[in-house]
Amino acid sequence: MNYLEFKKRVDGFPLFSSSLLAHLGENLQNLRNQLSRWKKQGLILKLRKGMYILNKDNRKIIPSRSFIANQLYSPSYVSTEYALGFYELIPERVVDITSVTPRKTYRVGNTFGTFIYQHINREVFSGFTIMQSKGSLPFLIALPEKAVLDFMYLNLSNFQEDDTDIFEKSFRFQNVGKLNREKILKYAHLFNNKKLIAVANDFLKFVESGQ
C-alpha cells in the first residue's frame, strides 16, 4: 500500500492507532515498516506510542487539543489548570493541557503540546460535560465547580484551613461569582476528605466576600 492509498483509508479519522493497521487488509509488518518511513518523512506525526495523525497538509479533520487530550489517555477529562483557564476562573493562559484520570499519572509531549494526566479515584471521576465548539469534535471537560475541586484536591498540601487570601493572592481566582455553591459542596463531599471539605468552605467564604 502506498501513502496515497493509506491516506484515503484513514483520513476520515481525526487520529488513528496502530491497532487500526490490522484492519486495513495488508501485511501488518509491512504496514508498520511503511508507517515508520512515513513518520520520518513527516507525512504522519506520532502523538504517543501507537497513536498517530496525518500531517496538517493531508488531514481532513482538524481536532482540537482538548479532543486529542481525551483520546491520548482514556478515560480522562480536561480539568484543573487548563479548565480553570478555559472558564476564565484564573487570568493565566494555560498552555499545557491538564486532565484527570482514574488511571495512573501520565505525561506526554508531541507537536500539539504537553498533555498532563493526574490520578483521581474512580469514585470521583465525575462532574464533567461534553463540550463542542462550532466545527470541532466534542471533548470531555470538567464542569467549572468540579475543575475547582479537582484542582484543590490535587494541590491540597498547598492549602491551609481558614486561609481565604490564598485563593486570590496565590492562585488568582477570578469570576468566581458565577459558580454554584451547592455543586462545590457536593463535589467536595464526594472526595470524602475532611481537609478538602474545609478548604472548599473557605473557598465559598472567598466567593461570598465578592473579591
Backbone bond lengths (Angstrom), bond angles and torsions (degrees), N, CA, C in turn:
res aa  C-N    CA-C-N  psi(-1)  N-CA   C-N-CA  omega(-1)  CA-C   N-CA-C  phi
1 M - - - 1.468 - - 1.526 109.26 -
2 N 1.327 116.38 126.12 1.460 117.99 176.87 1.530 110.21 -86.34
3 Y 1.338 115.16 175.81 1.466 118.40 -173.69 1.522 112.51 -64.86
4 L 1.324 118.31 -39.86 1.462 120.20 -178.79 1.525 111.27 -62.33
5 E 1.327 116.40 -39.39 1.466 120.27 177.28 1.519 110.35 -66.11
6 F 1.330 115.36 -42.83 1.459 120.24 179.48 1.528 110.77 -62.11
7 K 1.324 116.17 -44.19 1.468 120.48 -178.96 1.520 111.00 -60.17
8 K 1.323 117.93 -40.92 1.463 121.03 178.98 1.520 111.69 -63.10
9 R 1.341 115.65 -30.84 1.460 120.09 -178.42 1.525 112.45 -76.94
10 V 1.321 117.96 -28.09 1.468 119.75 -172.23 1.523 114.21 -115.79
11 D 1.351 118.58 -7.77 1.472 117.58 -173.10 1.527 113.34 -73.18
12 G 1.336 117.31 -2.80 1.459 119.65 172.98 1.519 112.68 -86.25
13 F 1.342 115.59 -4.65 1.463 121.08 178.70 1.531 109.11 -104.78
14 P 1.334 118.91 136.06 1.464 119.25 177.33 1.526 111.93 -64.73
15 L 1.351 116.00 -36.54 1.460 123.66 175.99 1.522 106.47 -135.92
16 F 1.299 117.18 164.77 1.456 118.40 172.69 1.524 109.53 -144.96
17 S 1.320 115.03 147.82 1.458 121.36 -177.53 1.513 110.54 -107.14
18 S 1.313 115.75 163.36 1.455 120.16 179.47 1.520 111.16 -63.67
19 S 1.337 117.06 -25.37 1.463 120.23 178.71 1.525 111.48 -65.49
20 L 1.340 117.29 -25.45 1.463 120.78 177.94 1.527 111.35 -65.46
21 L 1.318 116.45 -27.99 1.462 120.39 -176.81 1.520 111.92 -59.41
22 A 1.322 116.41 -32.25 1.461 120.44 -178.25 1.523 112.26 -66.76
23 H 1.331 117.10 -16.26 1.461 120.90 -177.04 1.530 112.51 -103.72
24 L 1.313 117.29 9.50 1.464 120.03 -176.78 1.528 113.58 -94.06
25 G 1.333 117.16 0.69 1.453 120.24 174.46 1.504 114.57 74.21
26 E 1.331 116.93 22.91 1.457 121.39 179.04 1.525 109.04 -122.71
27 N 1.332 115.98 166.14 1.454 119.77 174.72 1.522 109.60 -61.60
28 L 1.314 115.80 122.65 1.464 120.53 -171.37 1.531 111.62 -62.45
29 Q 1.307 117.67 -43.38 1.459 119.71 -178.23 1.525 111.31 -66.45
30 N 1.335 116.60 -38.20 1.466 119.83 177.02 1.520 111.34 -62.59
31 L 1.343 115.95 -41.25 1.466 119.81 178.53 1.524 111.28 -64.50
32 R 1.309 116.26 -39.47 1.468 119.40 178.45 1.525 110.95 -63.87
33 N 1.321 115.98 -39.56 1.465 119.73 177.89 1.523 110.52 -64.86
34 Q 1.345 116.24 -41.71 1.462 120.17 178.26 1.523 110.61 -65.33
35 L 1.326 115.78 -39.71 1.461 120.73 178.96 1.522 110.28 -58.31
36 S 1.317 116.27 -41.61 1.464 121.13 178.98 1.529 110.67 -63.80
37 R 1.334 116.85 -41.14 1.470 120.30 179.23 1.523 110.96 -67.56
38 W 1.336 116.90 -43.74 1.474 120.05 -179.54 1.522 111.20 -64.08
39 K 1.342 115.24 -32.50 1.467 119.02 177.80 1.526 110.07 -66.99
40 K 1.319 117.20 -43.37 1.466 120.93 178.27 1.519 111.20 -63.46
41 Q 1.335 117.10 -31.68 1.463 122.04 179.58 1.529 112.92 -81.77
42 G 1.330 116.69 -5.81 1.460 120.80 179.64 1.518 114.12 80.06
43 L 1.337 116.98 12.74 1.465 120.18 -179.98 1.521 111.60 -78.99
44 I 1.312 116.41 -29.42 1.461 121.35 172.82 1.526 108.10 -128.79
45 L 1.314 116.86 155.31 1.458 122.79 -179.00 1.517 109.30 -119.36
46 K 1.303 115.69 136.71 1.466 121.00 178.21 1.524 109.54 -86.70
47 L 1.328 117.11 126.74 1.464 122.08 178.77 1.521 111.40 -94.44
48 R 1.291 116.29 -38.90 1.456 125.20 171.39 1.519 106.32 -162.94
49 K 1.308 117.45 178.27 1.457 120.08 179.62 1.529 109.81 -57.24
50 G 1.331 115.81 120.73 1.456 120.60 175.83 1.512 115.58 84.29
51 M 1.349 118.73 4.62 1.460 120.55 179.39 1.527 109.94 -134.59
52 Y 1.342 115.43 133.77 1.460 121.18 -171.87 1.530 110.92 -139.08
53 I 1.332 113.60 168.71 1.459 121.06 174.80 1.529 107.35 -144.76
54 L 1.310 116.65 147.24 1.459 119.27 174.23 1.526 109.53 -66.75
55 N 1.327 117.69 154.56 1.464 118.50 178.80 1.531 110.29 -67.68
56 K 1.309 116.26 166.01 1.469 120.19 -169.93 1.517 112.94 -64.09
57 D 1.321 118.15 -22.51 1.463 120.46 179.95 1.528 112.36 -79.74
58 N 1.320 116.71 -17.45 1.456 120.35 -173.89 1.525 114.56 -113.42
59 R 1.321 117.39 -14.10 1.467 118.02 -176.39 1.527 111.15 -83.67
60 K 1.319 115.83 140.47 1.461 121.70 176.65 1.526 111.23 -85.62
61 I 1.306 116.12 -33.94 1.460 122.12 -176.14 1.523 108.66 -106.22
62 I 1.326 115.77 131.54 1.462 120.62 -179.59 1.532 108.44 -109.12
63 P 1.320 118.63 99.49 1.468 120.86 -178.52 1.519 111.74 -78.43
64 S 1.318 116.22 146.78 1.462 120.54 174.74 1.528 109.32 -75.17
65 R 1.317 116.08 163.05 1.465 119.59 178.28 1.525 110.94 -66.57
66 S 1.322 117.07 -30.45 1.465 119.50 177.66 1.527 111.13 -67.83
67 F 1.330 116.40 -39.59 1.463 119.99 175.97 1.527 109.72 -63.06
68 I 1.322 116.76 -44.88 1.459 120.88 179.40 1.522 110.30 -60.04
69 A 1.326 116.76 -40.86 1.471 120.37 179.47 1.517 110.94 -57.67
70 N 1.329 117.53 -44.16 1.465 121.09 178.20 1.519 111.56 -60.49
71 Q 1.334 115.89 -39.57 1.464 120.44 -173.24 1.531 113.12 -80.63
72 L 1.306 117.49 -29.61 1.462 120.57 -176.40 1.519 112.63 -65.82
73 Y 1.330 116.12 -34.38 1.469 120.16 -174.42 1.518 106.76 -148.32
74 S 1.301 115.91 106.70 1.463 120.99 -171.80 1.524 110.17 -123.63
75 P 1.359 117.69 143.13 1.467 126.12 1.59 1.527 111.42 -81.52
76 S 1.304 114.68 146.35 1.456 120.95 176.60 1.520 108.52 -161.14
77 Y 1.314 115.97 161.23 1.465 120.77 169.91 1.522 108.57 -142.09
78 V 1.311 116.55 149.34 1.466 122.74 -179.65 1.527 108.62 -66.74
79 S 1.322 117.00 133.48 1.470 120.02 -177.26 1.526 109.67 -157.70
80 T 1.310 116.24 -162.98 1.474 126.75 179.34 1.530 112.03 46.17
81 E 1.327 118.80 -132.30 1.465 120.40 -168.57 1.532 113.79 -58.37
82 Y 1.326 116.29 -43.32 1.468 117.48 -177.00 1.524 110.89 -65.46
83 A 1.327 116.57 -42.48 1.467 119.79 178.51 1.525 110.95 -66.07
84 L 1.334 117.68 -38.64 1.467 120.24 177.91 1.523 110.23 -61.58
85 G 1.326 116.86 -40.65 1.463 120.01 176.11 1.517 111.94 -68.02
86 F 1.313 116.76 -39.03 1.467 122.33 178.76 1.525 110.77 -58.39
87 Y 1.346 116.22 -41.23 1.470 120.97 -179.45 1.530 112.46 -87.79
88 E 1.336 116.91 3.20 1.468 123.25 -179.88 1.529 111.66 61.18
89 L 1.325 115.77 33.93 1.463 120.79 175.33 1.530 111.03 -86.26
90 I 1.323 116.32 -13.63 1.455 122.33 169.87 1.532 106.24 -132.62
91 P 1.330 118.16 152.59 1.472 119.57 -174.56 1.521 114.06 -80.29
92 E 1.328 116.85 -19.46 1.455 119.88 -174.32 1.527 112.13 -70.52
93 R 1.318 115.11 146.02 1.459 121.39 169.54 1.522 107.03 -86.32
94 V 1.311 116.64 110.43 1.461 121.32 -176.18 1.523 108.78 -87.70
95 V 1.315 116.26 121.45 1.465 121.12 -175.57 1.526 111.41 -83.52
96 D 1.321 117.33 -49.27 1.458 120.74 -179.34 1.528 110.23 -69.34
97 I 1.330 116.83 141.67 1.459 121.39 176.62 1.519 107.85 -87.07
98 T 1.320 117.50 114.76 1.457 121.98 -177.76 1.521 109.93 -105.12
99 S 1.316 115.61 134.51 1.461 121.80 -177.55 1.519 109.25 -137.12
100 V 1.330 115.89 168.33 1.460 121.69 172.00 1.523 108.80 -122.11
101 T 1.319 115.17 154.80 1.451 121.47 -175.38 1.521 110.06 -153.90
102 P 1.331 118.53 149.62 1.459 120.08 172.62 1.529 112.16 -79.04
103 R 1.318 116.56 -6.15 1.459 120.91 175.55 1.530 109.88 -83.85
104 K 1.312 117.08 -178.67 1.461 119.77 -178.17 1.534 110.42 -70.68
105 T 1.325 115.66 157.41 1.462 122.11 178.52 1.528 109.90 -57.44
106 Y 1.330 115.22 141.45 1.475 119.91 -173.51 1.525 108.37 -150.93
107 R 1.323 114.30 150.52 1.471 120.19 178.93 1.523 108.26 -145.62
108 V 1.326 116.85 135.29 1.458 120.09 179.22 1.528 109.05 -145.97
109 G 1.317 115.78 143.74 1.456 121.04 176.77 1.518 110.69 -120.93
110 N 1.313 116.65 144.64 1.459 121.34 176.99 1.530 108.35 -154.39
111 T 1.309 117.22 -168.20 1.462 120.93 -176.42 1.532 112.99 -62.78
112 F 1.342 117.83 -19.19 1.455 121.40 -179.51 1.531 112.34 -90.83
113 G 1.325 117.47 -5.80 1.451 119.86 178.66 1.519 112.12 126.87
114 T 1.332 115.12 -162.82 1.457 122.01 179.64 1.521 109.11 -104.99
115 F 1.323 115.98 133.73 1.461 122.86 -178.47 1.529 107.69 -119.15
116 I 1.332 115.36 121.67 1.459 121.56 -174.87 1.527 108.88 -117.37
117 Y 1.323 116.17 130.72 1.464 122.14 -179.37 1.522 108.74 -123.55
118 Q 1.334 116.30 123.92 1.460 120.94 178.86 1.523 109.87 -111.67
119 H 1.307 114.41 144.38 1.469 120.62 -174.99 1.525 112.16 -79.79
120 I 1.325 115.80 133.78 1.462 122.54 165.87 1.525 107.09 -130.52
121 N 1.302 117.42 157.63 1.462 120.49 179.74 1.522 110.83 -65.97
122 R 1.316 115.41 149.54 1.457 120.31 -178.77 1.530 111.67 -59.55
123 E 1.343 116.74 -30.28 1.460 120.74 -179.26 1.526 112.97 -63.38
124 V 1.326 117.34 -23.02 1.471 120.58 -179.54 1.526 111.55 -111.86
125 F 1.327 115.86 13.27 1.455 120.21 176.30 1.534 108.24 -81.81
126 S 1.311 114.59 78.39 1.473 122.25 -175.76 1.517 107.69 -161.05
127 G 1.338 115.50 -176.92 1.457 118.92 178.78 1.514 113.09 77.53
128 F 1.332 117.16 32.18 1.466 120.87 178.02 1.526 109.35 -123.60
129 T 1.308 114.95 165.83 1.458 121.03 -177.86 1.522 109.71 -138.08
130 I 1.332 116.01 166.80 1.463 120.80 175.68 1.522 108.16 -92.66
131 M 1.311 115.94 126.97 1.457 121.87 -179.99 1.529 108.11 -117.93
132 Q 1.310 115.94 142.96 1.458 119.61 178.83 1.519 109.83 -148.87
133 S 1.315 115.52 119.07 1.454 120.28 174.84 1.520 108.59 -82.55
134 K 1.318 117.00 161.31 1.453 121.15 -179.52 1.525 110.55 -58.15
135 G 1.316 114.78 124.98 1.451 120.06 176.83 1.514 115.19 78.47
136 S 1.330 117.40 4.73 1.464 119.57 -178.55 1.526 110.91 -113.38
137 L 1.312 115.56 169.63 1.460 121.30 179.20 1.524 109.80 -83.45
138 P 1.325 117.95 148.15 1.468 120.77 -179.00 1.526 112.17 -69.63
139 F 1.323 115.46 150.70 1.460 119.99 176.17 1.517 109.12 -144.07
140 L 1.319 116.18 160.12 1.457 122.75 179.50 1.523 109.47 -93.96
141 I 1.328 115.60 131.69 1.466 120.90 178.54 1.522 108.50 -142.33
142 A 1.315 116.66 146.15 1.460 121.34 178.51 1.524 110.37 -60.46
143 L 1.325 115.77 144.69 1.460 119.34 166.46 1.525 107.90 -62.32
144 P 1.323 118.93 154.96 1.471 119.93 -176.31 1.527 113.23 -52.45
145 E 1.316 116.41 -44.84 1.466 120.21 -178.24 1.528 111.71 -65.17
146 K 1.333 116.67 -38.33 1.474 119.49 -179.49 1.523 110.03 -72.26
147 A 1.327 117.77 -34.26 1.463 119.88 175.97 1.527 110.75 -59.94
148 V 1.343 115.74 -39.98 1.468 120.56 177.25 1.522 110.46 -62.29
149 L 1.335 116.93 -46.75 1.466 120.20 -177.26 1.517 112.02 -70.62
150 D 1.323 117.72 -38.11 1.467 119.53 175.04 1.529 109.98 -59.95
151 F 1.326 116.30 -43.52 1.461 121.01 179.45 1.526 110.81 -62.55
152 M 1.328 116.79 -46.56 1.464 120.10 -179.75 1.529 111.19 -61.28
153 Y 1.323 116.21 -45.31 1.464 120.57 -176.87 1.529 110.83 -62.62
154 L 1.324 116.81 -43.36 1.459 120.42 -176.40 1.525 113.09 -78.41
155 N 1.335 116.16 -9.40 1.469 121.14 177.05 1.528 110.72 -124.06
156 L 1.319 116.12 27.73 1.467 120.59 -170.50 1.522 113.03 -60.60
157 S 1.322 117.63 -31.26 1.470 120.24 -179.26 1.524 112.25 -65.27
158 N 1.332 117.42 -18.49 1.468 121.07 -179.88 1.523 113.29 -85.71
159 F 1.321 116.73 -7.80 1.467 121.23 -177.56 1.527 110.79 -104.11
160 Q 1.326 114.04 145.17 1.460 121.55 172.10 1.515 108.36 -121.53
161 E 1.307 116.47 143.30 1.461 120.15 179.82 1.533 110.39 -64.66
162 D 1.319 115.36 147.93 1.470 123.68 179.95 1.526 112.86 65.11
163 D 1.308 116.59 25.77 1.465 121.00 176.25 1.525 108.26 -117.16
164 T 1.310 116.68 96.15 1.468 120.14 -179.88 1.532 111.91 -90.42
165 D 1.329 117.49 -14.98 1.466 120.51 -179.03 1.528 111.89 -68.80
166 I 1.319 116.05 -28.75 1.465 119.73 -174.84 1.522 112.34 -60.64
167 F 1.320 117.20 -30.50 1.466 120.37 -176.08 1.530 111.60 -66.31
168 E 1.326 116.01 -34.23 1.462 119.71 178.78 1.520 111.95 -92.49
169 K 1.326 117.02 -45.70 1.459 120.40 -171.32 1.520 112.81 -77.38
170 S 1.323 117.72 -39.64 1.464 120.42 -176.81 1.521 112.84 -94.66
171 F 1.339 116.04 -42.07 1.470 119.06 -174.90 1.523 113.26 -106.17
172 R 1.308 117.12 -8.19 1.466 123.51 172.23 1.529 113.35 55.95
173 F 1.320 115.44 42.90 1.459 119.13 175.06 1.524 110.30 -62.70
174 Q 1.329 116.08 143.57 1.456 122.18 179.17 1.528 108.45 -145.87
175 N 1.320 116.45 168.32 1.471 122.10 177.38 1.524 113.03 53.14
176 V 1.329 116.10 31.44 1.467 119.61 -174.24 1.534 112.90 -79.70
177 G 1.319 116.44 -10.79 1.460 119.47 -179.80 1.514 113.51 -64.23
178 K 1.329 117.00 -19.77 1.463 120.10 -179.23 1.525 112.75 -83.76
179 L 1.334 117.51 -5.42 1.460 120.66 -178.49 1.532 110.94 -77.43
180 N 1.326 115.79 150.83 1.460 122.57 -178.67 1.528 109.69 -92.88
181 R 1.318 115.87 119.23 1.472 121.46 -176.48 1.525 111.67 -60.04
182 E 1.330 116.44 -44.53 1.464 120.44 -176.83 1.531 110.99 -63.07
183 K 1.327 116.49 -39.01 1.462 119.49 179.64 1.525 111.21 -67.04
184 I 1.329 116.55 -38.79 1.466 119.87 178.38 1.519 110.65 -60.30
185 L 1.326 117.01 -46.33 1.463 120.64 179.23 1.520 111.54 -67.03
186 K 1.326 116.85 -38.69 1.460 121.07 178.75 1.527 110.94 -60.33
187 Y 1.322 117.06 -47.79 1.459 120.04 -178.85 1.519 111.53 -71.08
188 A 1.333 117.61 -32.89 1.463 120.12 177.39 1.522 110.61 -61.98
189 H 1.323 117.30 -45.14 1.460 121.07 -179.17 1.520 111.69 -69.99
190 L 1.318 117.08 -25.24 1.463 121.04 179.53 1.530 110.95 -61.00
191 F 1.331 117.50 -33.40 1.461 121.57 -178.84 1.530 112.54 -75.17
192 N 1.326 116.70 -17.22 1.474 121.86 178.48 1.534 111.12 55.26
193 N 1.334 114.85 47.14 1.460 121.13 -178.64 1.526 107.56 -129.94
194 K 1.322 116.31 117.56 1.465 121.02 -173.40 1.529 112.04 -61.53
195 K 1.321 116.50 -43.09 1.466 118.67 -179.34 1.523 110.46 -64.63
196 L 1.316 117.47 -41.37 1.460 120.06 179.58 1.520 110.96 -62.21
197 I 1.318 117.08 -40.35 1.471 120.33 178.25 1.523 109.92 -62.30
198 A 1.338 116.39 -41.56 1.469 120.11 179.16 1.527 110.72 -64.73
199 V 1.325 117.19 -42.58 1.463 121.21 179.30 1.527 110.36 -66.15
200 A 1.328 116.99 -37.67 1.463 120.41 177.48 1.528 110.71 -62.76
201 N 1.314 116.87 -39.52 1.468 120.08 177.36 1.528 110.91 -67.22
202 D 1.328 116.82 -36.36 1.466 119.74 174.44 1.530 110.07 -63.07
203 F 1.325 115.80 -39.70 1.458 120.12 178.75 1.524 110.34 -62.37
204 L 1.317 117.47 -39.70 1.466 120.53 178.65 1.514 111.33 -65.97
205 K 1.329 117.35 -32.90 1.479 120.27 174.51 1.521 109.33 -64.53
206 F 1.320 115.82 -40.74 1.467 120.94 176.90 1.523 110.57 -62.14
207 V 1.328 116.18 -43.39 1.472 120.67 178.43 1.526 110.51 -61.33
208 E 1.311 116.29 -46.26 1.458 120.99 -176.45 1.530 112.63 -69.82
209 S 1.333 116.08 -21.68 1.470 119.02 179.33 1.526 111.49 -73.83
210 G 1.341 115.80 -13.37 1.450 119.51 177.41 1.496 115.17 75.75
211 Q 1.341 117.20 18.89 1.473 121.16 -177.84 1.520 110.49 -73.98
